[in-house]
Amino acid sequence: MVSIRGARAEDAAAIAAIYAPYVLGGTVSFETEAPDARAMAKRIAASDGLYPWLVATPGEDDAGVLAYAYATRFRDRPAYKWTVETSLYVAGPVQGQGVGRLLYEALIDTLRAQGFVQAIGVIALPNDQSIKTHEAVGFRRAGVYREIGFKQGRWIDVGFWQCALRDAEAKPVDPRPFNETGVVRG
Protein backbone atom coordinates (compact mmCIF):
# COMPACT_ATOMS: atom_id res chain seq x y z
CA MET A 1 0.00 0.00 0.00
CA VAL A 2 1.37 3.41 -0.99
CA SER A 3 1.54 6.10 1.67
CA ILE A 4 1.70 9.82 0.89
CA ARG A 5 3.18 12.44 3.19
CA GLY A 6 4.98 15.76 3.15
CA ALA A 7 8.62 15.57 2.13
CA ARG A 8 11.24 16.00 4.83
CA ALA A 9 14.87 17.10 4.66
CA GLU A 10 15.98 13.51 5.13
CA ASP A 11 14.16 12.57 1.88
CA ALA A 12 16.47 14.79 -0.16
CA ALA A 13 18.92 12.02 -1.11
CA ALA A 14 16.13 9.72 -2.32
CA ILE A 15 14.50 12.60 -4.22
CA ALA A 16 17.83 13.46 -5.87
CA ALA A 17 18.28 9.80 -6.85
CA ILE A 18 14.83 9.70 -8.47
CA TYR A 19 15.44 12.95 -10.34
CA ALA A 20 18.98 12.26 -11.62
CA PRO A 21 17.97 9.90 -14.47
CA TYR A 22 15.49 12.48 -15.73
CA VAL A 23 18.26 15.09 -15.86
CA LEU A 24 21.07 12.92 -17.21
CA GLY A 25 19.27 10.47 -19.46
CA GLY A 26 16.63 12.42 -21.30
CA THR A 27 14.95 15.68 -22.11
CA VAL A 28 12.16 15.63 -19.50
CA SER A 29 14.16 18.08 -17.37
CA PHE A 30 16.03 21.00 -18.88
CA GLU A 31 18.67 20.85 -16.16
CA THR A 32 21.97 19.45 -17.39
CA GLU A 33 23.59 18.57 -14.05
CA ALA A 34 21.71 16.47 -11.53
CA PRO A 35 21.35 18.23 -8.17
CA ASP A 36 22.68 16.36 -5.16
CA ALA A 37 20.91 15.74 -1.85
CA ARG A 38 22.08 19.06 -0.42
CA ALA A 39 20.67 21.00 -3.38
CA MET A 40 17.37 19.12 -3.11
CA ALA A 41 17.17 19.85 0.61
CA LYS A 42 17.60 23.55 -0.21
CA ARG A 43 14.80 23.36 -2.78
CA ILE A 44 12.46 21.75 -0.27
CA ALA A 45 13.36 24.38 2.34
CA ALA A 46 12.88 27.19 -0.20
CA SER A 47 9.17 26.41 -0.33
CA ASP A 48 8.96 28.44 2.91
CA GLY A 49 6.06 26.36 4.17
CA LEU A 50 3.75 27.68 1.43
CA TYR A 51 4.34 25.29 -1.45
CA PRO A 52 3.89 21.56 -0.86
CA TRP A 53 6.51 18.91 -1.53
CA LEU A 54 5.00 15.41 -1.25
CA VAL A 55 6.48 11.93 -1.40
CA ALA A 56 4.98 8.51 -1.99
CA THR A 57 6.44 5.73 0.13
CA PRO A 58 5.86 1.97 -0.07
CA GLY A 59 3.89 1.84 3.17
CA GLU A 60 3.11 3.28 6.55
CA ASP A 61 6.68 2.81 7.82
CA ASP A 62 7.88 5.55 5.41
CA ALA A 63 10.86 3.44 4.31
CA GLY A 64 12.01 4.62 0.91
CA VAL A 65 10.63 7.12 -1.58
CA LEU A 66 8.87 5.89 -4.73
CA ALA A 67 7.99 9.27 -6.21
CA TYR A 68 7.80 12.94 -5.37
CA ALA A 69 5.65 15.85 -6.47
CA TYR A 70 5.76 19.49 -5.62
CA ALA A 71 4.43 22.94 -6.42
CA THR A 72 6.39 26.14 -6.84
CA ARG A 73 5.66 29.77 -7.52
CA PHE A 74 4.50 30.15 -11.13
CA ARG A 75 5.96 33.62 -11.65
CA ASP A 76 7.43 36.29 -9.36
CA ARG A 77 4.86 39.05 -9.88
CA PRO A 78 2.34 39.44 -7.01
CA ALA A 79 -0.72 38.97 -9.26
CA TYR A 80 0.37 35.37 -9.93
CA LYS A 81 0.30 34.28 -6.26
CA TRP A 82 -2.82 32.13 -6.75
CA THR A 83 -1.14 30.10 -9.51
CA VAL A 84 1.45 27.37 -9.04
CA GLU A 85 3.64 25.28 -11.31
CA THR A 86 3.58 21.58 -10.49
CA SER A 87 6.04 18.74 -11.06
CA LEU A 88 6.01 14.98 -10.60
CA TYR A 89 8.84 12.45 -10.80
CA VAL A 90 8.49 8.70 -10.33
CA ALA A 91 11.29 6.20 -9.69
CA GLY A 92 11.97 3.97 -12.68
CA PRO A 93 10.95 0.65 -11.08
CA VAL A 94 7.44 1.88 -10.23
CA GLN A 95 6.66 3.90 -13.36
CA GLY A 96 3.34 2.95 -14.92
CA GLN A 97 1.98 1.38 -11.68
CA GLY A 98 -0.30 4.26 -10.67
CA VAL A 99 1.96 5.67 -7.94
CA GLY A 100 2.46 8.93 -9.81
CA ARG A 101 -1.24 9.45 -10.34
CA LEU A 102 -2.04 8.83 -6.65
CA LEU A 103 0.65 11.28 -5.62
CA TYR A 104 -0.41 13.91 -8.17
CA GLU A 105 -4.05 13.62 -7.07
CA ALA A 106 -2.94 14.31 -3.49
CA LEU A 107 -0.91 17.32 -4.65
CA ILE A 108 -3.92 18.74 -6.55
CA ASP A 109 -6.27 18.13 -3.59
CA THR A 110 -3.77 19.81 -1.27
CA LEU A 111 -3.41 22.84 -3.55
CA ARG A 112 -7.20 23.19 -3.69
CA ALA A 113 -7.43 23.07 0.11
CA GLN A 114 -4.76 25.75 0.32
CA GLY A 115 -6.81 28.07 -1.89
CA PHE A 116 -4.71 28.18 -5.05
CA VAL A 117 -6.78 28.87 -8.18
CA GLN A 118 -4.71 27.46 -11.08
CA ALA A 119 -1.98 24.84 -11.49
CA ILE A 120 0.32 24.77 -14.50
CA GLY A 121 2.14 21.65 -15.67
CA VAL A 122 5.10 22.17 -17.99
CA ILE A 123 5.91 19.15 -20.13
CA ALA A 124 8.87 18.66 -22.48
CA LEU A 125 7.43 17.08 -25.63
CA PRO A 126 6.89 14.38 -26.60
CA ASN A 127 5.96 12.75 -23.30
CA ASP A 128 2.77 10.70 -23.60
CA GLN A 129 3.00 9.29 -20.05
CA SER A 130 3.23 12.72 -18.46
CA ILE A 131 0.38 14.05 -20.61
CA LYS A 132 -1.76 11.06 -19.62
CA THR A 133 -1.04 11.59 -15.92
CA HIS A 134 -1.73 15.32 -16.06
CA GLU A 135 -4.99 14.87 -17.94
CA ALA A 136 -6.11 12.08 -15.59
CA VAL A 137 -6.05 14.52 -12.66
CA GLY A 138 -7.81 17.37 -14.47
CA PHE A 139 -5.20 19.26 -16.48
CA ARG A 140 -6.05 20.41 -20.01
CA ARG A 141 -3.68 21.45 -22.78
CA ALA A 142 -3.20 25.22 -22.75
CA GLY A 143 -0.50 25.72 -25.38
CA VAL A 144 2.90 24.84 -26.76
CA TYR A 145 6.13 26.77 -27.09
CA ARG A 146 7.98 25.44 -30.13
CA GLU A 147 11.72 24.68 -30.03
CA ILE A 148 12.15 26.45 -26.70
CA GLY A 149 14.90 24.30 -25.16
CA PHE A 150 18.04 22.72 -26.59
CA LYS A 151 19.30 19.53 -24.95
CA GLN A 152 20.96 16.35 -26.14
CA GLY A 153 21.63 17.81 -29.56
CA ARG A 154 18.07 18.80 -30.44
CA TRP A 155 15.43 21.45 -29.99
CA ILE A 156 12.54 20.54 -27.73
CA ASP A 157 8.97 21.80 -27.64
CA VAL A 158 7.39 22.52 -24.27
CA GLY A 159 3.68 22.08 -23.62
CA PHE A 160 1.70 23.83 -20.94
CA TRP A 161 -1.19 22.07 -19.24
CA GLN A 162 -3.55 23.96 -16.92
CA CYS A 163 -5.78 22.74 -14.12
CA ALA A 164 -8.47 24.95 -12.62
CA LEU A 165 -8.32 24.22 -8.90
CA ARG A 166 -11.29 26.38 -7.90
CA ASP A 167 -13.46 29.17 -9.27
CA ALA A 168 -11.72 32.50 -9.59
CA GLU A 169 -13.24 34.94 -7.11
CA ALA A 170 -13.45 38.72 -7.48
CA LYS A 171 -11.39 39.17 -4.29
CA PRO A 172 -9.48 35.96 -3.62
CA VAL A 173 -8.14 35.11 -0.20
CA ASP A 174 -4.40 34.50 0.05
CA PRO A 175 -3.46 30.81 -0.22
CA ARG A 176 -2.93 29.04 3.10
CA PRO A 177 0.54 27.67 3.79
CA PHE A 178 1.12 23.96 3.29
CA ASN A 179 2.36 23.71 6.85
CA GLU A 180 -1.20 24.66 7.94
CA THR A 181 -3.19 22.33 5.65
CA GLY A 182 -0.88 19.33 5.43
CA VAL A 183 -1.50 16.63 2.83
CA VAL A 184 -5.12 16.47 1.67
CA ARG A 185 -6.52 13.46 -0.18
CA GLY A 186 -9.99 13.30 -1.68
C-alpha positions as YAML, in Angstrom:
chain: A
units: angstrom
residues:
- id: 1
  name: MET
  ca: [0.00, 0.00, 0.00]
- id: 2
  name: VAL
  ca: [1.37, 3.41, -0.99]
- id: 3
  name: SER
  ca: [1.54, 6.10, 1.67]
- id: 4
  name: ILE
  ca: [1.70, 9.82, 0.89]
- id: 5
  name: ARG
  ca: [3.18, 12.44, 3.19]
- id: 6
  name: GLY
  ca: [4.98, 15.76, 3.15]
- id: 7
  name: ALA
  ca: [8.62, 15.57, 2.13]
- id: 8
  name: ARG
  ca: [11.24, 16.00, 4.83]
- id: 9
  name: ALA
  ca: [14.87, 17.10, 4.66]
- id: 10
  name: GLU
  ca: [15.98, 13.51, 5.13]
- id: 11
  name: ASP
  ca: [14.16, 12.57, 1.88]
- id: 12
  name: ALA
  ca: [16.47, 14.79, -0.16]
- id: 13
  name: ALA
  ca: [18.92, 12.02, -1.11]
- id: 14
  name: ALA
  ca: [16.13, 9.72, -2.32]
- id: 15
  name: ILE
  ca: [14.50, 12.60, -4.22]
- id: 16
  name: ALA
  ca: [17.83, 13.46, -5.87]
- id: 17
  name: ALA
  ca: [18.28, 9.80, -6.85]
- id: 18
  name: ILE
  ca: [14.83, 9.70, -8.47]
- id: 19
  name: TYR
  ca: [15.44, 12.95, -10.34]
- id: 20
  name: ALA
  ca: [18.98, 12.26, -11.62]
- id: 21
  name: PRO
  ca: [17.97, 9.90, -14.47]
- id: 22
  name: TYR
  ca: [15.49, 12.48, -15.73]
- id: 23
  name: VAL
  ca: [18.26, 15.09, -15.86]
- id: 24
  name: LEU
  ca: [21.07, 12.92, -17.21]
- id: 25
  name: GLY
  ca: [19.27, 10.47, -19.46]
- id: 26
  name: GLY
  ca: [16.63, 12.42, -21.30]
- id: 27
  name: THR
  ca: [14.95, 15.68, -22.11]
- id: 28
  name: VAL
  ca: [12.16, 15.63, -19.50]
- id: 29
  name: SER
  ca: [14.16, 18.08, -17.37]
- id: 30
  name: PHE
  ca: [16.03, 21.00, -18.88]
- id: 31
  name: GLU
  ca: [18.67, 20.85, -16.16]
- id: 32
  name: THR
  ca: [21.97, 19.45, -17.39]
- id: 33
  name: GLU
  ca: [23.59, 18.57, -14.05]
- id: 34
  name: ALA
  ca: [21.71, 16.47, -11.53]
- id: 35
  name: PRO
  ca: [21.35, 18.23, -8.17]
- id: 36
  name: ASP
  ca: [22.68, 16.36, -5.16]
- id: 37
  name: ALA
  ca: [20.91, 15.74, -1.85]
- id: 38
  name: ARG
  ca: [22.08, 19.06, -0.42]
- id: 39
  name: ALA
  ca: [20.67, 21.00, -3.38]
- id: 40
  name: MET
  ca: [17.37, 19.12, -3.11]
- id: 41
  name: ALA
  ca: [17.17, 19.85, 0.61]
- id: 42
  name: LYS
  ca: [17.60, 23.55, -0.21]
- id: 43
  name: ARG
  ca: [14.80, 23.36, -2.78]
- id: 44
  name: ILE
  ca: [12.46, 21.75, -0.27]
- id: 45
  name: ALA
  ca: [13.36, 24.38, 2.34]
- id: 46
  name: ALA
  ca: [12.88, 27.19, -0.20]
- id: 47
  name: SER
  ca: [9.17, 26.41, -0.33]
- id: 48
  name: ASP
  ca: [8.96, 28.44, 2.91]
- id: 49
  name: GLY
  ca: [6.06, 26.36, 4.17]
- id: 50
  name: LEU
  ca: [3.75, 27.68, 1.43]
- id: 51
  name: TYR
  ca: [4.34, 25.29, -1.45]
- id: 52
  name: PRO
  ca: [3.89, 21.56, -0.86]
- id: 53
  name: TRP
  ca: [6.51, 18.91, -1.53]
- id: 54
  name: LEU
  ca: [5.00, 15.41, -1.25]
- id: 55
  name: VAL
  ca: [6.48, 11.93, -1.40]
- id: 56
  name: ALA
  ca: [4.98, 8.51, -1.99]
- id: 57
  name: THR
  ca: [6.44, 5.73, 0.13]
- id: 58
  name: PRO
  ca: [5.86, 1.97, -0.07]
- id: 59
  name: GLY
  ca: [3.89, 1.84, 3.17]
- id: 60
  name: GLU
  ca: [3.11, 3.28, 6.55]
- id: 61
  name: ASP
  ca: [6.68, 2.81, 7.82]
- id: 62
  name: ASP
  ca: [7.88, 5.55, 5.41]
- id: 63
  name: ALA
  ca: [10.86, 3.44, 4.31]
- id: 64
  name: GLY
  ca: [12.01, 4.62, 0.91]
- id: 65
  name: VAL
  ca: [10.63, 7.12, -1.58]
- id: 66
  name: LEU
  ca: [8.87, 5.89, -4.73]
- id: 67
  name: ALA
  ca: [7.99, 9.27, -6.21]
- id: 68
  name: TYR
  ca: [7.80, 12.94, -5.37]
- id: 69
  name: ALA
  ca: [5.65, 15.85, -6.47]
- id: 70
  name: TYR
  ca: [5.76, 19.49, -5.62]
- id: 71
  name: ALA
  ca: [4.43, 22.94, -6.42]
- id: 72
  name: THR
  ca: [6.39, 26.14, -6.84]
- id: 73
  name: ARG
  ca: [5.66, 29.77, -7.52]
- id: 74
  name: PHE
  ca: [4.50, 30.15, -11.13]
- id: 75
  name: ARG
  ca: [5.96, 33.62, -11.65]
- id: 76
  name: ASP
  ca: [7.43, 36.29, -9.36]
- id: 77
  name: ARG
  ca: [4.86, 39.05, -9.88]
- id: 78
  name: PRO
  ca: [2.34, 39.44, -7.01]
- id: 79
  name: ALA
  ca: [-0.72, 38.97, -9.26]
- id: 80
  name: TYR
  ca: [0.37, 35.37, -9.93]
- id: 81
  name: LYS
  ca: [0.30, 34.28, -6.26]
- id: 82
  name: TRP
  ca: [-2.82, 32.13, -6.75]
- id: 83
  name: THR
  ca: [-1.14, 30.10, -9.51]
- id: 84
  name: VAL
  ca: [1.45, 27.37, -9.04]
- id: 85
  name: GLU
  ca: [3.64, 25.28, -11.31]
- id: 86
  name: THR
  ca: [3.58, 21.58, -10.49]
- id: 87
  name: SER
  ca: [6.04, 18.74, -11.06]
- id: 88
  name: LEU
  ca: [6.01, 14.98, -10.60]
- id: 89
  name: TYR
  ca: [8.84, 12.45, -10.80]
- id: 90
  name: VAL
  ca: [8.49, 8.70, -10.33]
- id: 91
  name: ALA
  ca: [11.29, 6.20, -9.69]
- id: 92
  name: GLY
  ca: [11.97, 3.97, -12.68]
- id: 93
  name: PRO
  ca: [10.95, 0.65, -11.08]
- id: 94
  name: VAL
  ca: [7.44, 1.88, -10.23]
- id: 95
  name: GLN
  ca: [6.66, 3.90, -13.36]
- id: 96
  name: GLY
  ca: [3.34, 2.95, -14.92]
- id: 97
  name: GLN
  ca: [1.98, 1.38, -11.68]
- id: 98
  name: GLY
  ca: [-0.30, 4.26, -10.67]
- id: 99
  name: VAL
  ca: [1.96, 5.67, -7.94]
- id: 100
  name: GLY
  ca: [2.46, 8.93, -9.81]
- id: 101
  name: ARG
  ca: [-1.24, 9.45, -10.34]
- id: 102
  name: LEU
  ca: [-2.04, 8.83, -6.65]
- id: 103
  name: LEU
  ca: [0.65, 11.28, -5.62]
- id: 104
  name: TYR
  ca: [-0.41, 13.91, -8.17]
- id: 105
  name: GLU
  ca: [-4.05, 13.62, -7.07]
- id: 106
  name: ALA
  ca: [-2.94, 14.31, -3.49]
- id: 107
  name: LEU
  ca: [-0.91, 17.32, -4.65]
- id: 108
  name: ILE
  ca: [-3.92, 18.74, -6.55]
- id: 109
  name: ASP
  ca: [-6.27, 18.13, -3.59]
- id: 110
  name: THR
  ca: [-3.77, 19.81, -1.27]
- id: 111
  name: LEU
  ca: [-3.41, 22.84, -3.55]
- id: 112
  name: ARG
  ca: [-7.20, 23.19, -3.69]
- id: 113
  name: ALA
  ca: [-7.43, 23.07, 0.11]
- id: 114
  name: GLN
  ca: [-4.76, 25.75, 0.32]
- id: 115
  name: GLY
  ca: [-6.81, 28.07, -1.89]
- id: 116
  name: PHE
  ca: [-4.71, 28.18, -5.05]
- id: 117
  name: VAL
  ca: [-6.78, 28.87, -8.18]
- id: 118
  name: GLN
  ca: [-4.71, 27.46, -11.08]
- id: 119
  name: ALA
  ca: [-1.98, 24.84, -11.49]
- id: 120
  name: ILE
  ca: [0.32, 24.77, -14.50]
- id: 121
  name: GLY
  ca: [2.14, 21.65, -15.67]
- id: 122
  name: VAL
  ca: [5.10, 22.17, -17.99]
- id: 123
  name: ILE
  ca: [5.91, 19.15, -20.13]
- id: 124
  name: ALA
  ca: [8.87, 18.66, -22.48]
- id: 125
  name: LEU
  ca: [7.43, 17.08, -25.63]
- id: 126
  name: PRO
  ca: [6.89, 14.38, -26.60]
- id: 127
  name: ASN
  ca: [5.96, 12.75, -23.30]
- id: 128
  name: ASP
  ca: [2.77, 10.70, -23.60]
- id: 129
  name: GLN
  ca: [3.00, 9.29, -20.05]
- id: 130
  name: SER
  ca: [3.23, 12.72, -18.46]
- id: 131
  name: ILE
  ca: [0.38, 14.05, -20.61]
- id: 132
  name: LYS
  ca: [-1.76, 11.06, -19.62]
- id: 133
  name: THR
  ca: [-1.04, 11.59, -15.92]
- id: 134
  name: HIS
  ca: [-1.73, 15.32, -16.06]
- id: 135
  name: GLU
  ca: [-4.99, 14.87, -17.94]
- id: 136
  name: ALA
  ca: [-6.11, 12.08, -15.59]
- id: 137
  name: VAL
  ca: [-6.05, 14.52, -12.66]
- id: 138
  name: GLY
  ca: [-7.81, 17.37, -14.47]
- id: 139
  name: PHE
  ca: [-5.20, 19.26, -16.48]
- id: 140
  name: ARG
  ca: [-6.05, 20.41, -20.01]
- id: 141
  name: ARG
  ca: [-3.68, 21.45, -22.78]
- id: 142
  name: ALA
  ca: [-3.20, 25.22, -22.75]
- id: 143
  name: GLY
  ca: [-0.50, 25.72, -25.38]
- id: 144
  name: VAL
  ca: [2.90, 24.84, -26.76]
- id: 145
  name: TYR
  ca: [6.13, 26.77, -27.09]
- id: 146
  name: ARG
  ca: [7.98, 25.44, -30.13]
- id: 147
  name: GLU
  ca: [11.72, 24.68, -30.03]
- id: 148
  name: ILE
  ca: [12.15, 26.45, -26.70]
- id: 149
  name: GLY
  ca: [14.90, 24.30, -25.16]
- id: 150
  name: PHE
  ca: [18.04, 22.72, -26.59]
- id: 151
  name: LYS
  ca: [19.30, 19.53, -24.95]
- id: 152
  name: GLN
  ca: [20.96, 16.35, -26.14]
- id: 153
  name: GLY
  ca: [21.63, 17.81, -29.56]
- id: 154
  name: ARG
  ca: [18.07, 18.80, -30.44]
- id: 155
  name: TRP
  ca: [15.43, 21.45, -29.99]
- id: 156
  name: ILE
  ca: [12.54, 20.54, -27.73]
- id: 157
  name: ASP
  ca: [8.97, 21.80, -27.64]
- id: 158
  name: VAL
  ca: [7.39, 22.52, -24.27]
- id: 159
  name: GLY
  ca: [3.68, 22.08, -23.62]
- id: 160
  name: PHE
  ca: [1.70, 23.83, -20.94]
- id: 161
  name: TRP
  ca: [-1.19, 22.07, -19.24]
- id: 162
  name: GLN
  ca: [-3.55, 23.96, -16.92]
- id: 163
  name: CYS
  ca: [-5.78, 22.74, -14.12]
- id: 164
  name: ALA
  ca: [-8.47, 24.95, -12.62]
- id: 165
  name: LEU
  ca: [-8.32, 24.22, -8.90]
- id: 166
  name: ARG
  ca: [-11.29, 26.38, -7.90]
- id: 167
  name: ASP
  ca: [-13.46, 29.17, -9.27]
- id: 168
  name: ALA
  ca: [-11.72, 32.50, -9.59]
- id: 169
  name: GLU
  ca: [-13.24, 34.94, -7.11]
- id: 170
  name: ALA
  ca: [-13.45, 38.72, -7.48]
- id: 171
  name: LYS
  ca: [-11.39, 39.17, -4.29]
- id: 172
  name: PRO
  ca: [-9.48, 35.96, -3.62]
- id: 173
  name: VAL
  ca: [-8.14, 35.11, -0.20]
- id: 174
  name: ASP
  ca: [-4.40, 34.50, 0.05]
- id: 175
  name: PRO
  ca: [-3.46, 30.81, -0.22]
- id: 176
  name: ARG
  ca: [-2.93, 29.04, 3.10]
- id: 177
  name: PRO
  ca: [0.54, 27.67, 3.79]
- id: 178
  name: PHE
  ca: [1.12, 23.96, 3.29]
- id: 179
  name: ASN
  ca: [2.36, 23.71, 6.85]
- id: 180
  name: GLU
  ca: [-1.20, 24.66, 7.94]
- id: 181
  name: THR
  ca: [-3.19, 22.33, 5.65]
- id: 182
  name: GLY
  ca: [-0.88, 19.33, 5.43]
- id: 183
  name: VAL
  ca: [-1.50, 16.63, 2.83]
- id: 184
  name: VAL
  ca: [-5.12, 16.47, 1.67]
- id: 185
  name: ARG
  ca: [-6.52, 13.46, -0.18]
- id: 186
  name: GLY
  ca: [-9.99, 13.30, -1.68]
...
